[in-house]
Every structure is written in structure tokens, then in C-alpha cells.
Amino acid sequence: MNPAISFITIGVNDLQKMKSFYKDVLGWQTTKDEEGIAFFKMNEGLIFSLFPENELAKDIGIINTSSEYKNFSLAINLPTQKEVDDFFQMLIEKNVTIQKMPELVLWGGYRGYFADPENNFWEVAYNPFL
């Protein structure tokens, strides 16, 4: 099997608030507007979706055990350090929670972290090796 990810779905508490964040703050466009779920088409066929946390738990067949801290992060890789800085400036102007301002890192890259309204963490990075 050729490894590939087709969908990334985040279970959310407030679908409208989260959808608004990704559309209005980050400027992403939904691909299909359906009640109860939001789909955003990403690069190379990847779909990022938001689905109510309790509905996702039901769909999986588990009891919803949500917490404030999520043990994963998602990443956006940009072509230059300046684009990372510009992205963070836009986040600051839109009052987005900055977890860590961009900084040079030991492995030779440059990155920072922000959180969406439900504390899903996003790394925004410049990786000179990609």
C-alpha cells in the first residue's frame, strides 16, 4: 500500500465558531457546505474537516473523552522565514492565540505555534530541507 492521507478530521465542540475561524481568520474556503460538518480542500487532494466531537465519537464507536489538551499538532510549511513572520503578523492582527512566536530551531528550521479557538495546535514553519 502506498501511504497517503486523504482526510484529517478534527472533532469540535462548536462547529460554527470553528468553521468561522478557519474561513474568516485563515481565509480557507469550504468545498462543500453541509449542515453538521465542514470540509476544506487542501493541497494535493487532502481534505481537512470539522465534525462535532460527540458525533465523531459516535461515528468511531467510543465514549467522548475530550480534554483541553490535544496530543497532536498540525503543520503548515511555508517557503520562507519572512512568510512565517507575515503569517504570524496576520494571526496577531486577528487576535489569534499565539502559543509560541516563530524562532530558529536546532534542526535548522524556523517555526512557531498558534491555537485555534478549541486549542488545536498548529505549527507554522519554514523547513529549508523540504
One Martini backbone bead per residue (centre of mass of N, CA, C, O) as a GRO file, in nm:
protein
  130
    1MET     BB    1   0.096   0.036   0.022
    2ASN     BB    2   0.040   0.370  -0.030
    3PRO     BB    3   0.105   0.633   0.153
    4ALA     BB    4  -0.196   0.818   0.257
    5ILE     BB    5  -0.378   1.120   0.308
    6SER     BB    6  -0.719   1.237   0.278
    7PHE     BB    7  -0.806   1.289   0.586
    8ILE     BB    8  -0.874   1.549   0.832
    9THR     BB    9  -1.032   1.518   1.154
   10ILE     BB   10  -1.200   1.737   1.377
   11GLY     BB   11  -1.321   1.750   1.687
   12VAL     BB   12  -1.592   1.966   1.787
   13ASN     BB   13  -1.791   2.182   1.981
   14ASP     BB   14  -1.803   2.448   1.772
   15LEU     BB   15  -1.866   2.460   1.451
   16GLN     BB   16  -1.917   2.761   1.377
   17LYS     BB   17  -1.667   2.882   1.512
   18MET     BB   18  -1.458   2.709   1.359
   19LYS     BB   19  -1.541   2.777   1.074
   20SER     BB   20  -1.493   3.079   1.103
   21PHE     BB   21  -1.194   3.069   1.160
   22TYR     BB   22  -1.101   2.928   0.891
   23LYS     BB   23  -1.238   3.141   0.707
   24ASP     BB   24  -1.187   3.438   0.842
   25VAL     BB   25  -0.886   3.409   0.940
   26LEU     BB   26  -0.742   3.205   0.720
   27GLY     BB   27  -0.915   3.190   0.434
   28TRP     BB   28  -1.078   2.943   0.395
   29GLN     BB   29  -1.250   2.712   0.182
   30THR     BB   30  -1.523   2.556   0.126
   31THR     BB   31  -1.639   2.273  -0.061
   32LYS     BB   32  -1.879   2.185   0.141
   33ASP     BB   33  -2.199   2.283   0.255
   34GLU     BB   34  -2.291   2.132   0.553
   35GLU     BB   35  -2.475   2.009   0.789
   36GLY     BB   36  -2.248   1.913   1.056
   37ILE     BB   37  -2.011   1.998   0.844
   38ALA     BB   38  -1.665   2.067   0.737
   39PHE     BB   39  -1.496   2.140   0.424
   40PHE     BB   40  -1.141   2.151   0.326
   41LYS     BB   41  -0.943   2.211   0.063
   42MET     BB   42  -0.633   2.106  -0.006
   43ASN     BB   43  -0.359   1.978  -0.090
   44GLU     BB   44  -0.344   1.709  -0.292
   45GLY     BB   45  -0.652   1.606  -0.191
   46LEU     BB   46  -0.681   1.718   0.083
   47ILE     BB   47  -0.899   1.692   0.370
   48PHE     BB   48  -1.042   1.924   0.593
   49SER     BB   49  -1.229   1.857   0.897
   50LEU     BB   50  -1.535   1.936   1.073
   51PHE     BB   51  -1.667   1.771   1.372
   52PRO     BB   52  -1.854   1.685   1.605
   53GLU     BB   53  -1.733   1.528   1.874
   54ASN     BB   54  -1.980   1.343   1.945
   55GLU     BB   55  -2.016   1.236   1.652
   56LEU     BB   56  -1.737   1.114   1.619
   57ALA     BB   57  -1.755   0.917   1.853
   58LYS     BB   58  -1.997   0.763   1.740
   59ASP     BB   59  -1.867   0.682   1.470
   60ILE     BB   60  -1.636   0.517   1.617
   61GLY     BB   61  -1.745   0.393   1.910
   62ILE     BB   62  -1.715   0.606   2.148
   63ILE     BB   63  -1.641   0.777   2.426
   64ASN     BB   64  -1.636   1.097   2.510
   65THR     BB   65  -1.289   1.228   2.604
   66SER     BB   66  -1.242   1.521   2.633
   67SER     BB   67  -0.990   1.784   2.617
   68GLU     BB   68  -0.786   2.057   2.618
   69TYR     BB   69  -0.561   1.860   2.537
   70LYS     BB   70  -0.380   1.786   2.251
   71ASN     BB   71  -0.170   1.513   2.107
   72PHE     BB   72  -0.138   1.728   1.862
   73SER     BB   73  -0.028   1.853   1.539
   74LEU     BB   74  -0.034   2.085   1.289
   75ALA     BB   75   0.092   2.181   0.954
   76ILE     BB   76   0.258   2.468   0.803
   77ASN     BB   77   0.445   2.513   0.510
   78LEU     BB   78   0.680   2.757   0.422
   79PRO     BB   79   0.920   2.905   0.201
   80THR     BB   80   0.970   3.131   0.437
   81GLN     BB   81   1.036   3.324   0.705
   82LYS     BB   82   0.869   3.571   0.622
   83GLU     BB   83   0.601   3.413   0.589
   84VAL     BB   84   0.583   3.338   0.882
   85ASP     BB   85   0.579   3.626   0.996
   86ASP     BB   86   0.331   3.721   0.833
   87PHE     BB   87   0.134   3.514   0.948
   88PHE     BB   88   0.163   3.606   1.247
   89GLN     BB   89   0.069   3.895   1.202
   90MET     BB   90  -0.216   3.815   1.116
   91LEU     BB   91  -0.291   3.668   1.377
   92ILE     BB   92  -0.255   3.909   1.566
   93GLU     BB   93  -0.462   4.099   1.421
   94LYS     BB   94  -0.689   3.851   1.489
   95ASN     BB   95  -0.651   3.741   1.788
   96VAL     BB   96  -0.472   3.498   1.804
   97THR     BB   97  -0.341   3.233   1.964
   98ILE     BB   98  -0.014   3.237   2.083
   99GLN     BB   99   0.215   2.998   2.181
  100LYS     BB  100   0.464   3.048   1.965
  101MET     BB  101   0.694   3.220   1.845
  102PRO     BB  102   0.900   3.254   1.609
  103GLU     BB  103   1.192   3.033   1.560
  104LEU     BB  104   1.484   2.908   1.579
  105VAL     BB  105   1.605   2.577   1.517
  106LEU     BB  106   1.827   2.323   1.558
  107TRP     BB  107   1.755   2.186   1.261
  108GLY     BB  108   1.723   2.478   1.072
  109GLY     BB  109   1.464   2.610   1.131
  110TYR     BB  110   1.131   2.777   1.140
  111ARG     BB  111   0.903   2.836   1.426
  112GLY     BB  112   0.550   2.820   1.525
  113TYR     BB  113   0.253   2.865   1.742
  114PHE     BB  114  -0.100   2.798   1.726
  115ALA     BB  115  -0.449   2.846   1.821
  116ASP     BB  116  -0.747   2.756   1.816
  117PRO     BB  117  -1.052   2.789   1.983
  118GLU     BB  118  -0.989   2.455   2.075
  119ASN     BB  119  -0.674   2.388   2.103
  120ASN     BB  120  -0.551   2.350   1.825
  121PHE     BB  121  -0.239   2.286   1.702
  122TRP     BB  122  -0.017   2.501   1.507
  123GLU     BB  123   0.237   2.477   1.279
  124VAL     BB  124   0.467   2.726   1.156
  125ALA     BB  125   0.697   2.670   0.879
  126TYR     BB  126   1.045   2.658   0.795
  127ASN     BB  127   1.195   2.416   0.566
  128PRO     BB  128   1.503   2.378   0.406
  129PHE     BB  129   1.461   2.046   0.342
  130LEU     BB  130   1.186   2.059   0.143
   0.00000   0.00000   0.00000
